[in-house]
Amino acid sequence: EAGVTQSPTHLIKTRGQQVTLRCSPISGHTSVYWYQQALGLGLQFLLWYDEGEERNRGNFPPRFSGRQFPNYSSELNVNALELEDSALYLCASSSTGTNEAFFGQGTRLTVV
Amino acid sequence: GESVGLHLPTLSVQEGDNSIINCAYSNSASDYFIWYKQESGKGPQFIIDIRSNMDKRQGQRVTVLLNKTVKHLSLQIAATQPGDSAVYFCAETRTQGGADGLTFGKGTHLIIQP
């Protein structure tokens, strides 16, 4: 069974640009979570999608947004990129009501 | 604000010894505590979780202990192996399934000495 897959694996963008990251959850999982793992800051919760709806978001500005599609895959969009947005962006999926979230390998975003 | 943190950034142990990784949390409303392992270049991997109404939970070679009185969480790894080398994160959430998002500590890097 395929795990959580994310694309692209690496990305370099210029400050002010926009970026879209993609995530495919494990088959059967309806919940998708996005986390930012910046150097020295640990993992920070960004967004939670379930059944196509945004259910919760962390303490991030509105330029971080996303969506979940009918097949439960998800996109994370970041507008007006700033240097501090350089980080590993991790997607996780889980079955509703469980703590066992499965993470993808992440997308390494570098903003220059 | 409330957060989850780890006592030591790096822990070095001899292969075959037991490892104990500690975590302090401050959100008394947290109901679930989870340990993740992150190997280099990979996403975090779920190890074990424990609910706040429990003191101890055991898995395969791992034991999680929860002391709510002092808001302390620990992960014990028995007979540490080279494959245990990784960064270990504790995380907490108020709701099963992490609906409010997991709050992670900064991580402890476990190094296994041959």
Interface residues (C-beta under 8 A of the other chain):
Chain A: V4 S31 Y33 Y35 G40 L41 G42 L43 Q44 F45 W48 R55 N56 G58 L90 A92 S94 T96 G97 T98 N99 E100 A101 F102 F103 G104 Q105 G106
Chain B: Y32 I34 Y36 G41 K42 G43 P44 Q45 F46 D49 F89 A91 T93 Q96 G97 G98 A99 D100 G101 L102 T103 F104 G105 K106 G107
